[in-house]
Amino acid sequence: MTQRMPSSQTHPVPLADNPLAAPSLKRRMACWLYEGMLLFGVVFIAGYLFGTLSQTRHALDNRPGLQAFLFLILGIYFTWFWHRGQTLAMKTWHVKVVSAQGLPLSQSRALLRYLLSWMWFLPPLLLTIPLGLPPGSIGLLSFVWVLFWALLSRFHPERQFWHDAWAGTRLVSAQ
């Protein structure tokens, strides 16, 4: 006697009905832009705190220290919120980050996602060092890279960003 598989197992589940399906690229990028606006406040307060604590008088003094401090603050911010599932921007746009299996992220998985998420900015920034580009060109190069990196998600089998696939995480709808 052979067992018959339920129809949900014989036919792939459509992406719209899959609870682990990625939100639309448009929604994810809107969330990304909103996150950037919210981070302005985080970076402003962190920069003010660093300047006050280090007694920095000029904006370009102690620049590597400020960059390292902001990298640490952003790491804490994202790791803490992603460990809980969502940042404020993600709540607004109904996007949630989970593990590849759909479970909440551990602190270490959230930290790995933070480090890999620098793929949004690191390649164009590293390219500017040997080329010595002016600020306007750096901005244009960064914009083109962000657009390219976002569109690369169209080539992932589940439409996830590649840094999420590498980190073992995924963005899902939180409706």
N, C-alpha and C positions, 0 to 999 in steps of 0.2 A: 504494500500500500504506500503510495507516495503522498507526501504532504504538499499542499498547494500554498504558495507564498501569498500573503495578503497583497492586494493590488498596490498598496503604498510602497512595498518593497520591490515590486517588479518594475515599476515605472519611477523614474527620478521625480522628486518633488520639485515643482516649479519654484523658481527663485522667490516669487512673491509670497508663496505659502510657507517658505522655509524660515523658521524663527531665527536661524543663524545667518540669514542672507544679509549682505552689506546694504546699507542705505544707498540711495542714489548718489552719484558722484557730485551732483549739484548741491545736495544737502550736506554732504561731508565737507565740501569746500566752503560753503556758507558758514558752517560750524568752525572751520579752520580760520576763516577771516574774523569771525566774532571772537574767537579765542585770542587772536592777535590784538584786538582792541582791548580786551579785558587785561591782557598781559601788560599793556602800557602802564596801568596802575601798579601792578606787582613790581615791574622793573623800576618805576619811578620811586616807589617807597624803598625798595632794596638799595637803589643807587644813593638815595638820600641817607639811609642808614649807614651804608659803607663810607660815604664821604664824611659823615659826622664822626663815626668811630675811628676812622683812619686820619682824621684832620686834613683831608685832601682839600687844597685851596683852588686848584685849577683842574678843569675837566680832563685834561690829558695826563695829569700826574697820576701815577700808580694805575695806569690803564690795565696792565696784565692782572693786577690784583682785583680790580673791579670786574673784569671779564670772568675770572675764576669764581668770584663771589656770586655773580649773576648765574653762571652755569650751575653752581651748587643750589642756589635758591630756586631756579626753575626746575632742577631735578627733584628737589623736595616737593615743590608744588605739584608737579605732574605725577610723581610716584604716589604721593598721598591720595590725590583725587582718583587716579586710575585704579588704585587698590580698592577704592570704594565704588568704582564703576563709571563715574562720570565727573567731568569738570562742570562748572556753571554753564559754559557755552554748550557742552554736550547735552545738558539737561534741557536747555532752551530749544535745541534742534532735535531732541528726542533720539540721541545717538548714545550708545553705550559701548564700552570696551570690555571684552570678556576674553577668556582663554580660547584656544582653538576648539576646545571641547564644549564651550559655552558656559564655563564656570567663572566665578570671580577671580581676578588676578591676585597672585601673591605679590608681596613687596618686591621680591627679586625679579619676577616677570615684568612688573611695572617699570622697574629700573632698567631692565634690558630694553624694553620698548622705548623708554626715554632716550637711551643712548643711540639706538638705531633710528629714532625719529630725526636725528640730526642729519639724516640723508636729505631732508628737505632743504638744508642750507649749506652743508659742508662742502659738497663738490664745487659749487661756483665760488665759494670763498677760498678754497684751496687753489683754484685755478687763477684767481686774481693775484696771488703772490708772485709767481714767475712772470706774469704778463705786465704787472704794474699798471693796472687799469685805473682810470679816473673814477670817482664815485658814481657818476651817472651810468657809466658802462657796467659797473658792478651791480647796480640796481637792475638794469636791463637784463644782464646775464642771470641774476637771481630769479627774476620774474619768469624768464624763459625756462629755467631749470624747474621751478615749482610747477609750472604748467605741464612740462614734459613728465615730471615725476608723478603728478596726479593722473595724467592720461595713461601712464604705464599700468595703472590698476585695471584698465580695460583688458589687459593681456593676462591677468591672473585668472585662473579658472573660477574663482569665487568672487571676483571683482574686489578683492581686498587690496589695500596698499601693500607694496612689497616689504616695507619695514615691519608691518604687522605679521606677514607670513613668516618672515625670518625670526621674529620674536615669539612666535607661537601665540599670537593674539589675533583678535578680529573685532571689527566694528559692526555692531548690529543695531537694528531699530529698537527703540525703547518706548514704543507707543503703548 
